[in-house]
Amino acid sequence: MGKLALAVPPASRLLAARPDSKWGGVQIGLNVPYSLHGLPDTADDILRDMIQLNLSAAELRLQPVEAFLGAPAPNPAVPRGHTLTPEEDAARKANTQALRKWRASASMGGFKAFRKKYEDAGVLIQIVKFDNIDKFTDEEVDYCFQLSKVLGAHAISCEIPLSQTRRLGAFAEKHKMMVGYHGHTNITSPEAFGRPESWETAFSYSKYNGANIDLGHFMAANNVSPAGFIDKHIDRITHVHIKDRKMNMGPNMPFGDGDTPIKEILQMMKVRNYTFQGTIEFEYKVPAGSDVMTEIARCVNYCRDALA
């Protein structure tokens, strides 16, 4: 625990610190704010935590960016099993329209200033993640690609049904920007990204359709290292999510305790000069006596040591 404490600078040093998590030529980042479970998740909170963790790149969700710029908050997820009342449904529809109106008039200058804020602090926004982008209007999808470019991203990421990737791939081709489709562990549904063949089908729809390979999910679902798939489709890999899981649909584990070949894949990225981001996605249960930031720091140190 003493070594972990040294890895996280005290608050008094945050303003002076400039993060650097590119080791052996491999850029390590963090999926935020998702990985900061339960912690404050404003744009300023996220940036502070990234600096504290010495992480110089991010896969950043849209919500904290829009919130920072004054957009209406998106509708929260409907709890499983809950049926919306007519009043709740009307309120959600009105909020959706308000957010669409805000997006239609949003200035790209605000996103440019947001990028400068992060980059001045030493954090690159390399991927922007969008929830429910398959439900967006055409105008909103154009907006997503435009703002992502302004933020400095080389790709967007999302979790949508396979059948919707033909439409999104057409927008990606229009904007000349890759889309990384995130995979989970469902290898039976024809709409899910779990089997390698699902990504290959999406690839056939557009040369800008790519893959965000989650190393842990891939290993747990397919019982084989994702290294071969990554090598075979290297021109389609937007980034990989780094997590450790056991095979045969096993649980998430602290890095190094599962079956996922994290070290081997990071070394492969280093030796072969792969330039996509290795994105830590923190999901395992926080051990008793520890906390989220300490455990993410442990993950960061694991990746740094693996690239030594």
PADRENMAR-922994 format. One record per residue (C-alpha): residue in three letters; y, z, x. Coordinates in steps of 0.02 Angstrom, whole numbers, plus 50000, padded with zeros to 5 digits. Layout:
<sites>
ALAYZX...
</sites>
This chain:
<sites>
MET500005000050000GLY501165003350146LYS500934985550209LEU501284978650034ALA502874988850023LEU503484980850183ALA503204963650106VAL504474967249968PRO506244970250036PRO507244984449957ALA508624980049835SER509974983249965ARG509324968550068LEU509144955849927LEU510844947749947ALA510584945250133ALA508804938750118ARG508444920150105PRO506664916550050ASP505524904850142SER503754902050076LYS503364885450159TRP501974889450281GLY501024876650385GLY501974863150292VAL501324869250123GLN502584874849993ILE502024890249898GLY502904894049735LEU502734904449577ASN502544900049393VAL504014909249314PRO504404918549209TYR502574917949152SER501904927049305LEU503174941249290HIS502234949049145GLY503284961549051LEU504754961049172PRO506514955649122ASP506524936649118THR508324930549119ALA508794917349246ASP509614930649355ASP508104942249343ILE506934928249393LEU508004923249541ARG508114941249601ASP506224943249591MET505904926749681ILE507024932349825GLN506194949349830LEU504484941049841ASN505074928949978LEU504664913849870SER505724898449897ALA505044887049759ALA504684888449574GLU503864880449425LEU505174886049301ARG505024885949112LEU506444878549009GLN506834893948906PRO507784904549036VAL508774889149089GLU509364885148913ALA509684903548875PHE510784904949030LEU511794890048968GLY512024897448795ALA510724888248690PRO510024895848530ALA508394904948564PRO506844894748519ASN505744900748377PRO504494913948431ALA502654910248413VAL501924914248243PRO500684928748258ARG498884923348232GLY498374925348051HIS500154927047987THR500714915447846LEU502564911847847THR503534916447693PRO504674902947620GLU506164912347692GLU505384913447865ASP504934894947861ALA506704890047810ALA507434900947948ARG506314893148079LYS506764875548023ALA508614879748028ASN508434886948203THR507494871448261GLN508904860448198ALA510214871448283LEU509294870148449ARG509124851248431LYS510994849948395TRP511384860348549ARG510264849548658ALA511074833548593SER512774839648651ALA512254849048810SER513164843648967MET512104839649119GLY513484848049218GLY512804864849162PHE511084860849231LYS511874854849392ALA512754871549411PHE511124880649372ARG510244871049510LYS511614875449633LYS511464893849588TYR509604893749631GLU509714882649784ASP511174892549856ALA510014907649848GLY508604897849932VAL507494893849783LEU506994875949740ILE506574871349560GLN505204858649596ILE504354858149425VAL505054861649252LYS503804867249120PHE504014863048935ASP503134871348791ASN502714860648638ILE503534845048709ASP502344834548603LYS503294841348451PHE504994835848519THR505954821048451ASP506154805748562GLU507944811148600GLU507344828448653VAL506004821148767ASP507314810448853TYR508374826148871CYS506894835148954PHE506684822049088GLN508544820549119LEU508844839149142SER507304840749253LYS507984827849371VAL509674836549375LEU508814853149415GLY507994844849565ALA506214843849499HIS505004830149553ALA503894832849400ILE503784841149232SER502274850549168CYS501574854548998GLU500024859048897ILE499774846148760PRO498284837448677LEU497554822848772SER497944810948629GLN499804814648650THR499844809648834ARG499994791148795ARG501684794248711LEU502314806248845GLY501684794748982ALA502794780948913PHE504304792348929ALA503764797249105GLU503674778849152LYS505394775949077HIS506134790049181LYS505044786749336MET504494804949342MET502754812449347VAL502014823649213GLY500744836549265TYR499534840949125HIS498904858749143GLY497064862249121HIS496114877149052THR494244880049029ASN493834870448869ILE492634856848925THR491984852148752SER493524847348650PRO494044829048671GLU495864834848661ALA495754848048798PHE496044846948985GLY494554855449064ARG493364841649119PRO493914829849259GLU493664815249139SER495074821649027TRP496364819149164GLU495624802349210THR495854796649030ALA497674802049035PHE497884793049202SER497324776949118TYR498774778048994SER500174778549124LYS500364778549312TYR501564793249288ASN500274804049201GLY499694817049326ALA498734833149344ASN499224851249365ILE497544857749422ASP497264876249392LEU496064880649532GLY495354895949447HIS495114888149275PHE494344872449352MET493104882849452ALA492654894149305ALA492364879649185ASN491554866549297ASN490674877749425VAL491244866349565SER492694866649685PRO494204856449627ALA494454850249806GLY493494834049775PHE494494829849619ILE496134833549709ASP495654822249855LYS495084808249741HIS496684808349639ILE497944814449767ASP499284802349706ARG499184810549533ILE499264828849581THR500954836349536HIS500504854149589VAL499054866349584HIS499014883549505ILE498304896349624LYS497244909849545ASP495514916849579ARG494114917149450LYS492244919349448MET491124904649408ASN490244902549239MET491804906849140GLY492034922749239PRO493594933649237ASN495204932449335MET495084942149498PRO496244948049636PHE496434934149764GLY494904933749877ASP493754942949756GLY493254928049647ASP492324911749679THR493834900149689PRO494014892349863ILE495874896249878LYS495894897250068GLU494924881150089ILE496074871449972LEU497654878250053GLN496964873450223MET496544856150156MET498344854450096LYS498954859650268VAL497814848550370ARG498064833150261ASN499934835750242TYR499874836450052THR501624839449989PHE501334845749811GLN501734863949773GLY500414877449776THR501004887749628ILE500414905749613GLU500024910049432PHE499774928649417GLU498484933049284TYR497264946349342LYS497374964149276VAL498554975349373PRO497514989149454ALA497865007249413GLY499265014149521SER500004996949558ASP501254985749470VAL501604967249441MET502784964749587THR501624973449710GLU500154962749653ILE501144946349662ALA501694951449837ARG499844953549878CYS499524935749814VAL500964928949917ASN500314937450074TYR498574930650041CYS499234912750034ARG500314915150189ASP498834921950287ALA497714907850225LEU498954895150296ALA499134903750465
</sites>
